[in-house]
């Protein structure tokens, strides 16, 4: 099997709250959402609907979110698991200092921005479901 893409599907407690967190704080956009009735796909969250799944995207990064009960039903190996993770999702990009300042001003739980010995500026945050997201920017050799 040739692999061509990895898109995490994260179990979450509440789709609407998760979409709002990622869109409002990290600049993601909603690609699609599936209501609890699973009778169609919405391109925006509607006030009168409850959702079990959403896909978000920002530039080349896609993330799927599925409500925990729905996730455990679809992926039976996930039965008896909880929301949150013992892994971090590490994203590289440009403009890390601005992002760090912006998220810090919103009171999001996060680490300090640091320069690593291997020439990467990075920091980590916890999202509203206790997933750990890492943000990194590679510096030119002259910068470290």
ABEGO torsion letter per residue (X at the ends): XBBABBBBBBBBABAAAAAAAAAAAAGBBBABBBBAAGAEBBABBBAABBBABBBBBBEABBBBBBBAAAAAAABAAABGBBBEBABBBBBBBBGAAAAAAAAAAAGBBBBBBBBBAAGBBBBBBBBAAGBBBBBBBBBBAAAX
